[in-house]
């Protein structure tokens, strides 16, 4: 591998001021856009020896043919220019966004002479005011239906409105009091627009103010015995309170804020946004991010906020899981999105109701990422393409219809276990998962060697002959079925250990590879360089999923063994070190006697006081 790039600019030619840079390929297509407080310092990171670069960064600079930069006055201008260029060029190595659905909004066309309220997924209506997005269209339609009793404005289509105006007869909504019927002149366009403005104000968070105002009018009307007006006001209050009950109160009445939750792994991230207005959740949004380059959480937050407020106006407070490095510049940029003289504050919720709600948003993000992966795994076309791509990338003669993955788990060298998970046709075969207990091992490579030796024993010629014996149980016959691809969790050392097991057991015809978690790179036996699969490819997604499943299965078994290991249980008790654990076992002579002992008996052991004895008994019996 070459250690340098022929097109690398001289370090002295790169300015040290803030600026924005663009990597281009041989066809002048923009590959990546980034910003820097010091261009020379930032770009020097890309031009380090290729072998030392992150694999995705190395792929990007090897694809590029040139880099150019633009110097700006300050960090804020760099942020603005970066945002503009990302929107203009849509670079493939920048974060790619995918909205997981088209969300419904509530729109009020305040720019029309006779405004209309309706639910739509189109946000391009001029001078319309939007509320949402909402996760369910039917839910917001129900809310609108209730609120029309309190704010009887037009909700019919333009064709229906014109027909009613021509015939002089209102539609059913006008007859039942859910429309003020401006089409037939019951109210003037100005009066109707005032109703629409009140509706928009109510949806914008001024809900409790309207309830208090209408309630006062109702009482005043009743006081002067205007019972007809009082009844009308009563119905309006009931309609507003019914609508408010549909939106859960989560924060104080005066709080307008957006809360973001982000769950991410090496390949993708799921974002959830809760929109809180007037202390109530008014909308929920979610989308998926494909990560081509490896981004930490603060960098993701910055990119997510730029995407979220591309066309939306941010509130005064925005809560995020982590503050990005350029927080002041980002707050200034968001403030300008609100309007001249406005401010936006980025915060991390640490305690109280806001922290509890932030945890809920984060939980939703985790669930959304799991759902995204599940949907992607369930796609037959994607699975078929993934198997085909794995075959091509690893140079296999046929697609790996059966894959087995092995992972090792331990706790500081104790309770060493391993797992074997099986995927057939890209889907897990949980009935064929296996667990291994390893009595003793020097390190992870030795553990891999031991486990593979035990598993491959079923694939030796003699074992294959025995597996045809109908007297053998079904579990053993399934275990003897050979995979086309054998995967180990780890890099070159783990692959070498697995290769040694294959050679010593005399098993051939099985492709071996390892996946190194930090860089998500695929290692083959006797290879100096890894196989790099595209970050958003279904092939890497499938290999990552089988590796994660093996890790989960190994961890669950290791925890199960720890619970059954008295020394591990005692070792987890604060204040109880190895010496005291040894003294306890020596004093009682057996685990059974220790578990049966009461607090007084445990407290008699040297070094164990009454408080610690109480904790030990509680833990052992719990």
Residue pairs with C-beta under 8 A, 6 or more apart in sequence:
1 50
1 51
1 529
2 50
3 49
3 50
3 51
4 47
4 49
4 50
5 47
5 50
5 61
5 62
7 64
7 65
7 66
7 67
8 47
9 43
9 67
11 40
11 44
14 39
14 40
14 43
14 44
14 69
15 39
15 40
15 69
15 71
16 38
16 39
16 40
16 41
17 38
17 39
17 71
17 72
18 35
18 36
18 37
18 38
18 39
18 71
18 72
18 73
18 74
18 75
18 77
18 78
19 35
19 36
19 39
19 69
19 70
19 71
19 72
19 78
20 33
20 34
20 35
20 36
20 69
20 70
20 72
20 78
20 81
20 82
20 85
21 33
21 34
21 35
21 36
21 39
21 42
21 43
21 67
21 68
21 69
21 70
22 30
22 32
22 33
22 67
22 68
22 69
22 85
22 89
22 91
23 30
23 31
23 32
23 46
23 60
23 61
23 64
23 66
23 67
23 93
24 30
24 31
24 64
24 65
24 66
24 67
24 68
25 31
25 63
25 64
25 65
26 65
30 85
30 89
30 91
31 60
31 63
31 64
31 91
31 92
31 93
32 60
32 64
32 91
32 92
32 93
32 94
32 293
33 82
33 85
33 86
33 89
33 91
33 94
34 42
34 82
35 75
35 78
35 79
35 81
35 82
36 42
36 43
36 78
37 75
37 78
39 69
39 71
43 67
43 69
46 53
46 57
46 61
46 67
47 61
50 58
50 61
50 62
53 61
54 293
54 294
54 519
55 519
55 520
55 521
55 530
55 532
56 93
56 292
56 293
56 294
56 519
56 532
56 535
57 293
59 532
60 93
60 293
70 81
72 78
72 81
74 329
75 326
75 328
75 329
76 329
76 332
76 333
78 329
79 326
79 329
79 330
79 333
80 333
83 306
83 333
86 94
86 306
87 310
92 292
93 292
93 293
94 292
94 293
94 303
95 289
95 290
95 291
95 292
95 295
95 300
95 303
95 307
96 289
96 290
96 292
96 536
97 287
97 288
97 289
97 290
97 307
98 287
98 288
98 289
98 290
99 287
99 288
100 286
100 287
100 288
100 368
100 372
101 286
102 121
103 121
103 132
103 133
103 134
103 135
103 283
103 285
104 119
104 120
104 121
104 132
104 133
104 134
104 136
104 137
104 140
105 119
105 120
105 121
105 123
105 130
105 131
105 132
105 133
105 134
106 117
106 118
106 119
106 130
106 131
106 132
106 134
106 140
106 144
106 203
107 117
107 118
107 119
107 120
107 125
107 128
107 129
107 130
107 131
108 115
108 116
108 117
108 128
108 129
108 131
108 153
108 196
108 199
108 200
108 203
109 115
109 116
109 117
109 125
109 127
109 128
110 127
110 128
110 129
110 193
110 196
110 197
110 200
111 126
111 127
111 128
112 127
113 189
113 193
114 154
114 161
114 182
114 183
114 189
114 192
114 193
115 153
115 154
115 192
115 193
115 196
116 153
116 154
116 155
116 156
116 158
116 161
117 144
117 148
117 153
117 154
117 155
117 196
117 199
118 144
118 155
119 137
119 140
119 141
119 144
123 130
123 311
129 200
131 200
131 203
131 204
131 282
131 283
132 140
132 275
132 282
132 283
133 275
133 283
133 284
133 285
134 140
134 283
134 284
135 283
135 284
139 246
142 246
143 243
143 246
144 155
145 178
146 239
146 242
146 243
146 246
147 199
147 202
147 239
147 240
147 243
148 155
148 173
148 178
148 179
148 239
149 177
149 178
149 235
149 236
149 238
149 239
150 202
150 210
150 214
150 235
150 236
150 237
150 239
150 240
150 243
151 195
151 196
151 198
151 199
151 202
152 177
152 178
152 179
152 180
152 195
153 179
153 180
153 192
153 195
153 196
153 199
154 161
154 179
154 180
154 182
154 183
154 192
154 196
155 173
155 178
155 179
156 164
156 171
156 173
156 179
160 171
161 183
164 170
164 171
164 174
164 181
164 183
164 184
165 183
165 184
168 184
169 184
170 179
170 181
170 183
170 184
170 186
171 179
171 183
173 179
174 180
174 181
174 183
174 184
174 186
180 186
180 187
180 191
180 192
180 195
181 187
182 188
182 189
182 191
182 192
187 195
198 210
201 210
202 210
202 240
203 282
204 277
204 278
205 256
205 277
205 278
205 280
205 282
206 278
207 240
207 243
207 244
207 278
207 280
208 253
208 278
210 240
211 237
211 240
211 241
211 244
214 233
214 236
214 237
214 240
215 233
215 237
217 229
217 233
218 230
218 233
218 234
218 237
219 230
221 227
221 229
221 230
221 233
222 230
244 280
247 280
247 281
247 282
248 280
248 281
249 279
249 280
250 276
250 279
250 280
250 281
250 353
250 357
251 257
251 276
251 279
251 353
251 354
251 357
252 279
253 278
253 279
254 278
254 279
255 276
255 278
255 279
255 317
256 276
256 277
256 278
256 315
256 316
256 317
257 276
257 315
257 316
257 317
257 318
257 319
257 354
258 273
258 274
258 275
258 276
258 308
258 314
258 315
258 317
258 318
258 319
259 273
259 274
259 276
259 318
259 319
259 349
259 354
259 357
259 358
259 361
260 271
260 272
260 273
260 301
260 304
260 305
260 308
260 318
260 319
260 320
260 321
260 361
261 271
261 272
261 273
261 274
261 321
261 358
261 360
261 361
261 362
261 363
261 364
261 365
261 366
262 269
262 270
262 271
262 272
262 297
262 300
262 301
262 304
262 321
262 362
262 365
263 269
263 270
263 362
263 365
263 366
263 368
263 369
264 270
264 289
264 291
264 297
264 300
264 369
265 369
265 544
266 291
266 294
266 517
266 520
266 544
267 290
267 291
267 520
267 535
267 536
267 540
267 541
267 544
268 288
268 289
268 290
268 291
268 369
268 372
268 373
269 288
269 289
269 291
269 300
269 369
270 286
270 287
270 288
270 289
270 365
270 366
270 368
270 369
270 372
271 286
271 287
271 288
271 289
271 304
271 308
271 365
271 368
272 284
272 285
272 286
272 361
272 362
272 364
272 365
272 368
273 284
273 285
273 286
273 308
273 361
274 281
274 283
274 284
274 357
274 360
274 361
275 281
275 282
275 283
275 284
275 285
276 282
276 315
276 357
277 315
284 364
285 308
286 364
286 365
286 368
287 307
288 368
288 369
288 372
289 300
289 303
289 304
290 535
290 536
291 300
291 535
292 535
292 536
293 535
295 303
297 321
297 322
298 322
298 323
298 324
298 325
299 324
299 325
301 320
301 321
301 322
301 323
301 324
302 324
302 325
302 326
302 330
305 318
305 320
305 330
305 334
305 346
309 334
309 337
312 337
313 337
313 338
313 339
314 334
314 337
314 338
314 344
315 344
316 342
316 343
316 344
316 345
317 344
317 345
317 347
318 334
318 344
318 345
318 346
318 347
319 347
319 348
319 349
319 354
319 358
320 346
320 347
320 348
321 348
321 358
321 362
322 348
323 346
323 348
324 330
324 346
327 346
330 346
331 343
331 344
331 345
331 346
334 344
334 346
335 342
335 343
335 344
336 342
337 344
338 344
349 355
349 357
349 358
373 541
373 545
376 382
376 538
376 541
377 383
377 426
377 427
377 541
377 542
377 545
382 538
383 425
383 426
383 427
383 538
383 542
384 426
385 538
385 539
386 426
386 537
386 538
386 539
386 541
386 542
387 399
387 400
387 401
387 425
387 426
387 539
387 542
388 399
389 533
389 537
389 538
389 539
390 396
390 399
390 400
390 485
390 539
390 542
390 543
391 398
391 399
391 400
393 522
393 531
393 533
393 539
394 485
394 511
394 513
394 522
394 524
394 531
396 484
396 485
396 511
398 484
399 484
400 483
400 484
400 485
400 511
401 424
401 425
401 484
402 422
402 423
402 424
402 481
402 482
402 483
402 484
402 485
403 422
403 423
403 424
403 483
403 484
403 485
403 486
403 487
403 546
404 420
404 421
404 422
404 423
404 455
404 483
404 485
404 486
404 487
405 420
405 421
405 423
405 486
405 487
405 488
405 489
405 546
405 547
405 549
405 550
406 418
406 419
406 420
406 448
406 451
406 452
406 455
406 486
406 487
406 488
406 489
406 498
406 550
407 418
407 419
407 488
407 489
407 547
407 550
407 551
407 553
407 554
408 416
408 417
408 418
408 438
408 444
408 447
408 448
408 451
408 489
408 554
409 416
409 417
409 418
409 419
409 551
409 554
409 555
409 557
409 558
410 416
410 417
410 447
410 558
411 558
411 562
411 568
414 565
414 568
415 558
415 561
415 562
415 565
415 568
416 437
416 438
416 439
416 440
416 441
416 447
417 435
417 436
417 437
417 438
417 554
417 557
417 558
417 561
418 435
418 436
418 438
418 447
418 448
418 451
418 554
419 433
419 434
419 435
419 436
419 550
419 551
419 553
419 554
419 557
420 433
420 434
420 435
420 436
420 451
420 455
420 550
421 428
421 430
421 433
421 546
421 549
421 550
421 553
422 428
422 429
422 432
422 433
422 483
423 429
423 542
423 546
423 549
426 542
428 546
428 549
431 478
432 478
432 479
433 553
434 455
434 479
435 553
435 554
435 557
436 450
436 451
436 454
436 455
437 561
438 447
438 450
438 451
441 447
441 450
444 490
444 493
444 494
445 490
445 493
445 494
445 496
445 497
446 497
448 488
448 490
448 494
448 497
448 498
448 501
449 497
449 498
449 500
449 501
452 486
452 488
452 497
452 498
452 501
452 502
452 505
453 501
453 504
453 505
455 479
456 501
456 502
456 505
456 507
457 463
457 505
458 467
458 476
458 479
458 480
459 480
459 482
459 505
459 507
459 510
460 505
460 506
460 507
461 506
463 480
464 480
466 472
467 476
467 477
467 480
482 507
482 509
482 510
483 510
484 510
484 511
485 510
485 511
485 512
485 513
486 498
486 502
486 510
486 511
486 512
486 513
487 513
487 514
487 515
487 543
487 546
487 547
487 550
488 494
488 495
488 497
488 498
488 512
488 513
488 514
488 515
489 514
489 515
489 517
489 547
489 550
489 551
490 514
490 515
490 516
491 514
491 516
491 521
491 523
491 530
492 514
492 523
494 514
495 512
495 513
495 514
495 523
495 524
495 525
496 525
498 512
498 514
498 525
499 512
499 525
499 526
502 508
502 510
502 512
512 524
512 525
513 522
513 523
513 524
513 531
514 522
514 523
515 521
515 522
515 523
515 543
515 544
515 547
516 523
516 530
517 547
519 530
520 533
520 535
520 540
520 544
521 530
521 531
521 532
522 530
522 531
522 532
522 533
522 543
523 530
523 531
524 530
524 531
533 539
533 540
533 543
534 540
561 568
562 568
562 569
563 569
566 585
566 591
566 594
566 595
566 620
567 581
567 585
569 619
569 620
570 576
570 581
570 584
570 616
570 619
571 577
571 578
571 581
572 619
573 612
573 615
573 616
573 619
574 615
575 612
575 615
576 612
576 616
579 607
580 605
580 607
580 608
583 605
583 606
583 607
583 608
584 594
584 602
584 605
584 608
584 616
585 591
585 594
587 604
587 605
587 606
588 594
588 597
594 602
594 620
595 620
595 621
597 617
598 617
599 610
599 613
599 614
599 617
600 613
602 608
602 613
602 616
602 617
603 609
603 610
603 612
603 613
605 613
608 616
